[in-house]
Amino acid sequence: MAKILCWTAITAAALFTGPSTVQGFNLASLSGAERVTSLNNAFTRSRDRALEQPLNQRSFQLRSSTKDEIDPFSSPQLDTDAVTKYLIAAATELSLFAGTFKLLDTALSTVDVQLPFPAIAAVFYASSLKSRVFNPLNNQRPDRTKAVEGEGSNGFKDRVMPSWTPPGIIFPIMWVLIIGPLRAYSAATIVSTTGTFLSVPIMAFMLHLTIGDVWNTINNTEKRYGAAVVGVLCVVASAANAAFQYYAVDEFAGKLLGATCLWLVTASALITDTWRLNPLDNGEKVPLYPVKGEAETSFMWFQ
């Protein structure tokens, strides 16, 4: 039926339009009946060439075009490959942090040197801002310069965001000038109290940073709005756990780190509201887990 309709349309166009050329025939010089005969011959040759194409190749083209039209949310499935890579990335980052702190403790013990408090704080300030160097995923943050200028970048104003979203300049101020110093001072207090970098409270803090790095991949790079909601709640929970571990060693350090949860809770509300404002085409909410086909998770180290 499709062939008949197609052939009818082509024939009608040839009979009622002006001069044209089809398959090397100048139709302008032919009568109506001759045009039909010429077009029929051209159609037959095109059909024969198509049939001569290998069957497996034609089938592949059909599968490809069908696959491209598949909506991953029509029948959402958990992206187990992405989840596996998230876990591998988290284990890698935690292992590298633990190994680094163990080497640092061993080196300081060997030379019998104790780092001054400002130096310890500097280590954790750098860790707070650049922990993603130990993570193999693409943990790209929003561009600070663009955020300050109110422009969009990965994770900020590249999607529909709540009307109460803070101005872009607030984010670098909070992370660089407030959250970073609070983390650095509280962690340095714990190390000065315990005498070692590698300890349960410090690794609880590293777990918090690790979860935050994986969350940045989910939210900023992959733009999985649903999974980002669950991820940011894990970030808050891990911060609360680290603050609890700190509090058991030094109450003031625990309170300082706990104060950062206020900002993280605000961020959680922002992410949740963003998820609400970015539904699927059918109006339904994006599932709260990584959906297969929604995005591709890859290790940046191996690209």
BELLINCOR-V315316 format. One record per pair of residues at least 12 apart in sequence whose C-alpha atoms are under 10 Angstrom apart, sorted by the first residue. I is the first residue (numbers start at 0). GAP is how many residues later the second one is. D is the distance in whole Angstrom. If there is no record, write none. Layout:
i=I gap=GAP d=D
i=I gap=GAP d=D
//
This chain:
i=2 gap=40 d=10
i=6 gap=32 d=9
i=6 gap=33 d=8
i=6 gap=36 d=8
i=9 gap=26 d=9
i=9 gap=29 d=8
i=9 gap=30 d=10
i=9 gap=33 d=10
i=10 gap=21 d=10
i=10 gap=24 d=8
i=10 gap=25 d=6
i=10 gap=26 d=10
i=10 gap=28 d=7
i=10 gap=29 d=9
i=11 gap=24 d=9
i=13 gap=13 d=8
i=13 gap=14 d=9
i=13 gap=18 d=9
i=13 gap=21 d=7
i=13 gap=22 d=8
i=13 gap=25 d=8
i=14 gap=12 d=9
i=14 gap=13 d=10
i=14 gap=16 d=9
i=14 gap=17 d=6
i=14 gap=18 d=9
i=14 gap=20 d=7
i=14 gap=21 d=8
i=15 gap=16 d=9
i=21 gap=13 d=10
i=21 gap=16 d=9
i=21 gap=17 d=7
i=21 gap=20 d=8
i=21 gap=21 d=10
i=22 gap=15 d=9
i=22 gap=16 d=8
i=22 gap=18 d=9
i=22 gap=19 d=6
i=22 gap=20 d=9
i=22 gap=22 d=9
i=22 gap=23 d=9
i=23 gap=14 d=10
i=23 gap=18 d=9
i=24 gap=13 d=7
i=24 gap=14 d=9
i=24 gap=17 d=9
i=25 gap=12 d=9
i=26 gap=12 d=9
i=69 gap=223 d=9
i=70 gap=222 d=8
i=70 gap=223 d=9
i=71 gap=219 d=7
i=71 gap=220 d=6
i=71 gap=221 d=5
i=71 gap=222 d=6
i=71 gap=223 d=10
i=72 gap=207 d=8
i=72 gap=208 d=10
i=72 gap=211 d=10
i=72 gap=213 d=8
i=72 gap=214 d=8
i=72 gap=218 d=7
i=72 gap=219 d=9
i=72 gap=220 d=8
i=72 gap=221 d=8
i=73 gap=208 d=10
i=74 gap=216 d=9
i=74 gap=217 d=10
i=75 gap=210 d=9
i=75 gap=211 d=8
i=75 gap=213 d=10
i=75 gap=214 d=9
i=75 gap=215 d=6
i=75 gap=216 d=7
i=75 gap=217 d=9
i=75 gap=218 d=9
i=76 gap=210 d=10
i=76 gap=212 d=9
i=76 gap=213 d=8
i=76 gap=214 d=5
i=76 gap=215 d=6
i=76 gap=216 d=9
i=76 gap=217 d=10
i=77 gap=209 d=9
i=77 gap=210 d=10
i=77 gap=211 d=7
i=77 gap=212 d=6
i=77 gap=213 d=5
i=77 gap=214 d=6
i=77 gap=215 d=9
i=78 gap=210 d=8
i=78 gap=211 d=5
i=78 gap=212 d=5
i=78 gap=213 d=4
i=78 gap=214 d=8
i=78 gap=215 d=8
i=78 gap=216 d=9
i=78 gap=217 d=9
i=78 gap=218 d=10
i=79 gap=210 d=8
i=79 gap=211 d=9
i=79 gap=212 d=8
i=80 gap=209 d=10
i=80 gap=211 d=8
i=80 gap=215 d=9
i=80 gap=216 d=8
i=80 gap=217 d=10
i=81 gap=136 d=10
i=81 gap=208 d=7
i=81 gap=209 d=9
i=81 gap=210 d=8
i=81 gap=213 d=9
i=81 gap=214 d=8
i=81 gap=215 d=6
i=81 gap=216 d=8
i=82 gap=206 d=9
i=82 gap=207 d=7
i=82 gap=208 d=10
i=82 gap=214 d=9
i=83 gap=213 d=10
i=84 gap=51 d=9
i=84 gap=52 d=8
i=84 gap=129 d=10
i=84 gap=212 d=7
i=84 gap=213 d=8
i=84 gap=214 d=8
i=85 gap=49 d=10
i=85 gap=50 d=10
i=85 gap=51 d=8
i=85 gap=125 d=9
i=85 gap=127 d=10
i=85 gap=128 d=6
i=85 gap=129 d=9
i=85 gap=131 d=9
i=85 gap=132 d=9
i=85 gap=211 d=8
i=85 gap=212 d=10
i=85 gap=213 d=10
i=86 gap=124 d=10
i=86 gap=127 d=9
i=87 gap=47 d=9
i=87 gap=48 d=9
i=87 gap=49 d=10
i=87 gap=211 d=10
i=88 gap=45 d=9
i=88 gap=46 d=6
i=88 gap=47 d=6
i=88 gap=48 d=7
i=88 gap=121 d=9
i=88 gap=122 d=10
i=88 gap=124 d=9
i=88 gap=125 d=8
i=88 gap=210 d=8
i=89 gap=44 d=9
i=89 gap=45 d=7
i=89 gap=46 d=9
i=89 gap=47 d=9
i=89 gap=117 d=8
i=89 gap=119 d=10
i=89 gap=120 d=6
i=89 gap=121 d=7
i=89 gap=122 d=10
i=89 gap=123 d=8
i=89 gap=124 d=7
i=90 gap=44 d=9
i=90 gap=116 d=9
i=90 gap=119 d=9
i=91 gap=42 d=7
i=91 gap=43 d=7
i=91 gap=44 d=8
i=91 gap=118 d=9
i=92 gap=38 d=8
i=92 gap=39 d=8
i=92 gap=40 d=8
i=92 gap=41 d=5
i=92 gap=42 d=5
i=92 gap=43 d=8
i=92 gap=113 d=9
i=92 gap=114 d=9
i=92 gap=116 d=9
i=92 gap=117 d=7
i=92 gap=118 d=10
i=92 gap=120 d=9
i=92 gap=121 d=10
i=93 gap=40 d=8
i=93 gap=41 d=9
i=93 gap=109 d=8
i=93 gap=110 d=10
i=93 gap=112 d=7
i=93 gap=113 d=7
i=93 gap=115 d=9
i=93 gap=116 d=7
i=93 gap=117 d=10
i=94 gap=39 d=9
i=94 gap=108 d=10
i=95 gap=37 d=10
i=95 gap=38 d=6
i=95 gap=39 d=9
i=96 gap=30 d=9
i=96 gap=34 d=9
i=96 gap=37 d=8
i=96 gap=100 d=10
i=96 gap=101 d=9
i=96 gap=105 d=10
i=96 gap=106 d=8
i=96 gap=109 d=7
i=96 gap=110 d=10
i=96 gap=113 d=10
i=97 gap=99 d=9
i=97 gap=100 d=6
i=97 gap=101 d=9
i=97 gap=104 d=9
i=97 gap=105 d=7
i=97 gap=108 d=9
i=98 gap=99 d=9
i=99 gap=97 d=9
i=99 gap=98 d=9
i=100 gap=95 d=8
i=100 gap=96 d=5
i=100 gap=97 d=5
i=100 gap=98 d=9
i=100 gap=101 d=10
i=100 gap=102 d=10
i=101 gap=94 d=9
i=101 gap=95 d=7
i=101 gap=96 d=6
i=101 gap=97 d=9
i=102 gap=94 d=10
i=102 gap=95 d=9
i=103 gap=92 d=9
i=103 gap=93 d=7
i=103 gap=94 d=9
i=104 gap=90 d=9
i=104 gap=91 d=6
i=104 gap=92 d=6
i=104 gap=93 d=7
i=105 gap=90 d=9
i=105 gap=91 d=10
i=107 gap=88 d=9
i=108 gap=87 d=10
i=113 gap=78 d=9
i=113 gap=81 d=8
i=113 gap=82 d=10
i=114 gap=76 d=10
i=114 gap=77 d=9
i=114 gap=80 d=10
i=115 gap=72 d=9
i=115 gap=76 d=9
i=116 gap=68 d=9
i=116 gap=71 d=6
i=116 gap=72 d=8
i=116 gap=74 d=9
i=116 gap=75 d=7
i=117 gap=66 d=9
i=117 gap=67 d=9
i=117 gap=70 d=8
i=118 gap=69 d=9
i=119 gap=64 d=8
i=119 gap=65 d=9
i=119 gap=67 d=8
i=119 gap=68 d=5
i=119 gap=69 d=9
i=119 gap=71 d=8
i=119 gap=72 d=8
i=119 gap=77 d=9
i=120 gap=59 d=10
i=120 gap=60 d=8
i=120 gap=61 d=10
i=120 gap=62 d=9
i=120 gap=63 d=5
i=120 gap=64 d=6
i=120 gap=65 d=8
i=120 gap=66 d=7
i=120 gap=67 d=5
i=120 gap=68 d=8
i=120 gap=70 d=9
i=121 gap=59 d=9
i=121 gap=62 d=7
i=121 gap=63 d=9
i=121 gap=66 d=9
i=122 gap=61 d=8
i=122 gap=64 d=9
i=122 gap=65 d=9
i=123 gap=56 d=8
i=123 gap=57 d=9
i=123 gap=58 d=10
i=123 gap=59 d=7
i=123 gap=60 d=5
i=123 gap=61 d=8
i=123 gap=62 d=9
i=123 gap=63 d=7
i=123 gap=64 d=7
i=123 gap=78 d=10
i=123 gap=82 d=10
i=124 gap=51 d=9
i=124 gap=54 d=9
i=124 gap=55 d=6
i=124 gap=56 d=6
i=124 gap=57 d=9
i=124 gap=58 d=7
i=124 gap=59 d=5
i=124 gap=60 d=8
i=124 gap=62 d=9
i=124 gap=63 d=9
i=125 gap=54 d=8
i=125 gap=55 d=10
i=125 gap=58 d=8
i=126 gap=53 d=9
i=126 gap=56 d=9
i=126 gap=57 d=8
i=126 gap=79 d=9
i=126 gap=82 d=8
i=127 gap=47 d=9
i=127 gap=48 d=9
i=127 gap=51 d=9
i=127 gap=52 d=6
i=127 gap=53 d=9
i=127 gap=54 d=10
i=127 gap=55 d=7
i=127 gap=56 d=7
i=127 gap=77 d=10
i=127 gap=78 d=9
i=127 gap=80 d=10
i=127 gap=81 d=7
i=128 gap=46 d=8
i=128 gap=47 d=8
i=128 gap=50 d=10
i=128 gap=51 d=7
i=128 gap=80 d=9
i=129 gap=79 d=10
i=129 gap=83 d=10
i=130 gap=75 d=8
i=130 gap=78 d=7
i=130 gap=79 d=7
i=130 gap=81 d=9
i=130 gap=82 d=8
i=131 gap=77 d=8
i=131 gap=78 d=8
i=131 gap=80 d=9
i=131 gap=81 d=6
i=131 gap=82 d=9
i=131 gap=84 d=10
i=132 gap=80 d=10
i=132 gap=168 d=10
i=133 gap=76 d=9
i=133 gap=79 d=10
i=134 gap=75 d=8
i=134 gap=78 d=7
i=134 gap=79 d=8
i=134 gap=164 d=9
i=134 gap=165 d=9
i=134 gap=166 d=9
i=135 gap=77 d=10
i=135 gap=78 d=10
i=135 gap=162 d=9
i=135 gap=163 d=5
i=135 gap=164 d=6
i=135 gap=165 d=5
i=135 gap=166 d=8
i=136 gap=76 d=8
i=136 gap=77 d=7
i=136 gap=79 d=9
i=136 gap=80 d=7
i=136 gap=81 d=10
i=136 gap=84 d=10
i=136 gap=160 d=8
i=136 gap=161 d=7
i=136 gap=162 d=5
i=136 gap=163 d=5
i=136 gap=164 d=7
i=136 gap=165 d=10
i=137 gap=75 d=9
i=137 gap=76 d=9
i=137 gap=78 d=8
i=137 gap=79 d=6
i=137 gap=80 d=9
i=137 gap=82 d=9
i=137 gap=83 d=7
i=137 gap=84 d=9
i=137 gap=159 d=9
i=137 gap=160 d=8
i=137 gap=161 d=7
i=137 gap=162 d=6
i=137 gap=163 d=9
i=138 gap=73 d=9
i=138 gap=74 d=6
i=138 gap=75 d=7
i=138 gap=76 d=8
i=138 gap=77 d=5
i=138 gap=78 d=5
i=138 gap=79 d=8
i=138 gap=80 d=9
i=138 gap=81 d=8
i=138 gap=82 d=7
i=138 gap=83 d=10
i=138 gap=161 d=9
i=139 gap=14 d=8
i=139 gap=15 d=9
i=139 gap=73 d=9
i=139 gap=76 d=7
i=139 gap=77 d=7
i=139 gap=79 d=10
i=139 gap=80 d=7
i=139 gap=81 d=6
i=140 gap=12 d=9
i=140 gap=13 d=7
i=140 gap=14 d=7
i=140 gap=15 d=9
i=140 gap=72 d=9
i=140 gap=75 d=7
i=140 gap=76 d=9
i=140 gap=78 d=9
i=140 gap=79 d=7
i=140 gap=80 d=8
i=141 gap=12 d=5
i=141 gap=13 d=5
i=141 gap=14 d=6
i=141 gap=15 d=9
i=141 gap=16 d=10
i=141 gap=26 d=10
i=141 gap=29 d=10
i=141 gap=30 d=10
i=141 gap=74 d=9
i=141 gap=78 d=7
i=141 gap=79 d=9
i=142 gap=12 d=9
i=142 gap=13 d=8
i=142 gap=25 d=10
i=142 gap=29 d=10
i=143 gap=12 d=10
i=143 gap=24 d=8
i=143 gap=25 d=8
i=143 gap=27 d=8
i=143 gap=28 d=6
i=143 gap=29 d=10
i=144 gap=23 d=9
i=144 gap=24 d=9
i=144 gap=27 d=9
i=145 gap=22 d=8
i=145 gap=23 d=9
i=146 gap=20 d=8
i=146 gap=21 d=4
i=146 gap=22 d=6
i=146 gap=23 d=9
i=146 gap=24 d=8
i=146 gap=25 d=8
i=147 gap=19 d=8
i=147 gap=20 d=5
i=147 gap=21 d=4
i=147 gap=22 d=8
i=147 gap=23 d=8
i=147 gap=24 d=8
i=147 gap=25 d=10
i=148 gap=18 d=9
i=148 gap=19 d=7
i=148 gap=20 d=8
i=149 gap=17 d=7
i=149 gap=18 d=6
i=149 gap=19 d=8
i=150 gap=17 d=8
i=151 gap=16 d=9
i=152 gap=67 d=9
i=153 gap=62 d=10
i=153 gap=65 d=9
i=153 gap=66 d=5
i=153 gap=67 d=6
i=153 gap=68 d=9
i=153 gap=69 d=8
i=154 gap=61 d=8
i=154 gap=62 d=10
i=154 gap=63 d=10
i=154 gap=64 d=6
i=154 gap=65 d=4
i=154 gap=66 d=7
i=154 gap=67 d=9
i=154 gap=68 d=8
i=154 gap=116 d=10
i=155 gap=12 d=8
i=155 gap=63 d=10
i=155 gap=64 d=8
i=157 gap=62 d=9
i=157 gap=65 d=9
i=158 gap=64 d=9
i=158 gap=66 d=10
i=158 gap=115 d=8
i=158 gap=116 d=10
i=158 gap=118 d=9
i=158 gap=119 d=7
i=159 gap=113 d=10
i=159 gap=114 d=7
i=159 gap=115 d=9
i=159 gap=116 d=10
i=159 gap=117 d=6
i=159 gap=118 d=6
i=159 gap=119 d=10
i=160 gap=109 d=8
i=160 gap=110 d=9
i=160 gap=112 d=8
i=160 gap=113 d=5
i=160 gap=114 d=9
i=160 gap=115 d=9
i=160 gap=116 d=7
i=160 gap=117 d=8
i=161 gap=107 d=10
i=161 gap=108 d=7
i=161 gap=109 d=9
i=161 gap=110 d=10
i=161 gap=111 d=6
i=161 gap=112 d=6
i=161 gap=113 d=10
i=161 gap=114 d=9
i=161 gap=115 d=7
i=162 gap=107 d=10
i=162 gap=110 d=10
i=162 gap=111 d=10
i=163 gap=106 d=8
i=163 gap=109 d=10
i=164 gap=102 d=10
i=164 gap=105 d=7
i=164 gap=106 d=10
i=164 gap=108 d=10
i=164 gap=109 d=10
i=165 gap=104 d=9
i=173 gap=86 d=10
i=173 gap=89 d=8
i=174 gap=85 d=10
i=174 gap=88 d=10
i=177 gap=82 d=9
i=177 gap=85 d=10
i=178 gap=77 d=10
i=178 gap=78 d=9
i=178 gap=80 d=9
i=178 gap=81 d=6
i=178 gap=82 d=10
i=178 gap=84 d=8
i=178 gap=85 d=10
i=179 gap=80 d=9
i=180 gap=75 d=10
i=180 gap=76 d=10
i=181 gap=71 d=9
i=181 gap=73 d=10
i=181 gap=74 d=6
i=181 gap=75 d=6
i=181 gap=76 d=9
i=181 gap=77 d=8
i=181 gap=78 d=8
i=182 gap=22 d=9
i=182 gap=70 d=9
i=182 gap=73 d=8
i=182 gap=74 d=6
i=182 gap=75 d=10
i=182 gap=76 d=10
i=182 gap=77 d=8
i=183 gap=72 d=10
i=183 gap=73 d=9
i=184 gap=68 d=8
i=184 gap=71 d=8
i=184 gap=72 d=9
i=185 gap=16 d=10
i=185 gap=57 d=9
i=185 gap=60 d=8
i=185 gap=61 d=10
i=185 gap=64 d=9
i=185 gap=65 d=10
i=185 gap=66 d=8
i=185 gap=67 d=4
i=185 gap=68 d=7
i=185 gap=69 d=9
i=185 gap=70 d=6
i=185 gap=71 d=6
i=185 gap=72 d=10
i=186 gap=14 d=9
i=186 gap=15 d=7
i=186 gap=18 d=8
i=186 gap=59 d=8
i=186 gap=66 d=7
i=186 gap=67 d=9
i=186 gap=69 d=10
i=186 gap=70 d=8
i=187 gap=14 d=9
i=187 gap=65 d=9
i=188 gap=57 d=9
i=188 gap=60 d=9
i=188 gap=61 d=8
i=188 gap=63 d=9
i=188 gap=64 d=6
i=188 gap=65 d=10
i=189 gap=12 d=8
i=189 gap=55 d=10
i=189 gap=56 d=7
i=189 gap=57 d=9
i=189 gap=58 d=10
i=189 gap=59 d=7
i=189 gap=60 d=7
i=189 gap=62 d=10
i=189 gap=63 d=7
i=189 gap=64 d=9
i=190 gap=58 d=10
i=192 gap=56 d=8
i=192 gap=57 d=8
i=193 gap=55 d=8
i=193 gap=56 d=10
i=199 gap=42 d=9
i=199 gap=45 d=8
i=199 gap=46 d=9
i=200 gap=40 d=9
i=200 gap=41 d=6
i=200 gap=42 d=8
i=200 gap=43 d=8
i=200 gap=44 d=5
i=200 gap=45 d=6
i=200 gap=46 d=9
i=200 gap=47 d=9
i=200 gap=48 d=8
i=200 gap=53 d=10
i=201 gap=40 d=8
i=201 gap=43 d=8
i=201 gap=44 d=8
i=202 gap=39 d=8
i=202 gap=42 d=10
i=203 gap=34 d=7
i=203 gap=35 d=8
i=203 gap=36 d=10
i=203 gap=37 d=7
i=203 gap=38 d=5
i=203 gap=39 d=9
i=203 gap=40 d=9
i=203 gap=41 d=7
i=203 gap=42 d=9
i=204 gap=33 d=8
i=204 gap=34 d=7
i=204 gap=35 d=10
i=204 gap=36 d=8
i=204 gap=37 d=5
i=204 gap=38 d=8
i=204 gap=40 d=9
i=204 gap=41 d=9
i=204 gap=52 d=9
i=205 gap=32 d=9
i=205 gap=33 d=10
i=205 gap=36 d=9
i=206 gap=28 d=9
i=206 gap=31 d=7
i=206 gap=32 d=9
i=206 gap=34 d=10
i=206 gap=35 d=8
i=207 gap=26 d=8
i=207 gap=27 d=6
i=207 gap=28 d=8
i=207 gap=29 d=8
i=207 gap=30 d=5
i=207 gap=31 d=6
i=207 gap=32 d=9
i=207 gap=33 d=8
i=207 gap=34 d=7
i=208 gap=26 d=8
i=208 gap=29 d=9
i=208 gap=30 d=9
i=209 gap=25 d=9
i=209 gap=28 d=10
i=210 gap=20 d=8
i=210 gap=21 d=9
i=210 gap=23 d=7
i=210 gap=24 d=6
i=210 gap=25 d=10
i=210 gap=27 d=8
i=210 gap=28 d=10
i=211 gap=19 d=8
i=211 gap=20 d=8
i=211 gap=22 d=8
i=211 gap=23 d=6
i=211 gap=24 d=9
i=211 gap=26 d=9
i=211 gap=27 d=10
i=212 gap=22 d=9
i=213 gap=14 d=10
i=213 gap=17 d=8
i=213 gap=18 d=10
i=213 gap=21 d=10
i=214 gap=12 d=9
i=214 gap=13 d=6
i=214 gap=14 d=9
i=214 gap=15 d=9
i=214 gap=16 d=6
i=214 gap=17 d=7
i=214 gap=18 d=10
i=214 gap=19 d=9
i=214 gap=20 d=8
i=215 gap=12 d=8
i=215 gap=15 d=9
i=215 gap=16 d=9
i=216 gap=80 d=9
i=216 gap=81 d=10
i=217 gap=13 d=8
i=217 gap=14 d=10
i=217 gap=72 d=8
i=217 gap=77 d=9
i=217 gap=79 d=9
i=218 gap=12 d=9
i=218 gap=13 d=9
i=218 gap=52 d=9
i=220 gap=74 d=9
i=220 gap=75 d=10
i=220 gap=76 d=9
i=221 gap=68 d=10
i=221 gap=72 d=8
i=221 gap=73 d=6
i=221 gap=74 d=7
i=221 gap=75 d=7
i=222 gap=71 d=9
i=222 gap=72 d=8
i=223 gap=51 d=9
i=223 gap=62 d=8
i=223 gap=63 d=9
i=223 gap=64 d=9
i=223 gap=65 d=8
i=223 gap=66 d=7
i=223 gap=67 d=8
i=223 gap=70 d=7
i=223 gap=71 d=7
i=224 gap=46 d=8
i=224 gap=47 d=8
i=224 gap=49 d=8
i=224 gap=50 d=5
i=224 gap=51 d=9
i=224 gap=52 d=10
i=224 gap=53 d=8
i=224 gap=54 d=9
i=224 gap=60 d=9
i=224 gap=61 d=7
i=224 gap=62 d=8
i=224 gap=63 d=8
i=224 gap=64 d=9
i=224 gap=65 d=9
i=225 gap=45 d=9
i=225 gap=46 d=8
i=225 gap=48 d=9
i=225 gap=49 d=6
i=225 gap=50 d=9
i=225 gap=52 d=9
i=225 gap=53 d=10
i=225 gap=59 d=8
i=225 gap=60 d=5
i=225 gap=61 d=5
i=225 gap=62 d=4
i=225 gap=63 d=6
i=225 gap=64 d=7
i=225 gap=65 d=9
i=226 gap=48 d=9
i=226 gap=59 d=9
i=226 gap=60 d=7
i=226 gap=61 d=5
i=226 gap=62 d=4
i=226 gap=63 d=5
i=226 gap=64 d=9
i=227 gap=40 d=9
i=227 gap=43 d=7
i=227 gap=44 d=8
i=227 gap=46 d=10
i=227 gap=47 d=8
i=227 gap=60 d=8
i=227 gap=61 d=8
i=227 gap=62 d=9
i=228 gap=39 d=7
i=228 gap=40 d=9
i=228 gap=41 d=9
i=228 gap=42 d=6
i=228 gap=43 d=6
i=228 gap=44 d=9
i=228 gap=45 d=9
i=228 gap=46 d=7
i=228 gap=58 d=10
i=228 gap=59 d=7
i=228 gap=60 d=9
i=229 gap=38 d=9
i=229 gap=41 d=10
i=229 gap=42 d=9
i=229 gap=58 d=7
i=229 gap=59 d=8
i=230 gap=37 d=9
i=230 gap=40 d=10
i=230 gap=57 d=9
i=230 gap=58 d=9
i=231 gap=32 d=8
i=231 gap=33 d=9
i=231 gap=35 d=8
i=231 gap=36 d=6
i=231 gap=37 d=9
i=231 gap=39 d=8
i=231 gap=40 d=9
i=232 gap=31 d=9
i=232 gap=32 d=8
i=232 gap=34 d=10
i=232 gap=35 d=7
i=232 gap=36 d=10
i=232 gap=38 d=10
i=232 gap=39 d=10
i=233 gap=34 d=10
i=234 gap=26 d=9
i=234 gap=29 d=8
i=234 gap=30 d=9
i=234 gap=33 d=9
i=235 gap=22 d=10
i=235 gap=24 d=9
i=235 gap=25 d=6
i=235 gap=26 d=9
i=235 gap=27 d=9
i=235 gap=28 d=6
i=235 gap=29 d=7
i=235 gap=31 d=9
i=235 gap=32 d=8
i=236 gap=24 d=9
i=236 gap=27 d=10
i=236 gap=28 d=10
i=237 gap=23 d=10
i=238 gap=18 d=8
i=238 gap=19 d=7
i=238 gap=20 d=10
i=238 gap=21 d=8
i=238 gap=22 d=7
i=238 gap=25 d=9
i=239 gap=14 d=9
i=239 gap=17 d=8
i=239 gap=18 d=6
i=239 gap=19 d=9
i=239 gap=20 d=9
i=239 gap=21 d=7
i=240 gap=13 d=10
i=240 gap=17 d=9
i=241 gap=12 d=8
i=241 gap=15 d=8
i=241 gap=16 d=8
i=242 gap=12 d=7
i=242 gap=13 d=8
i=242 gap=14 d=5
i=242 gap=15 d=5
i=242 gap=16 d=9
i=242 gap=17 d=9
i=242 gap=18 d=9
i=243 gap=13 d=9
i=243 gap=14 d=8
i=245 gap=12 d=9
i=274 gap=12 d=10
i=274 gap=13 d=9
//
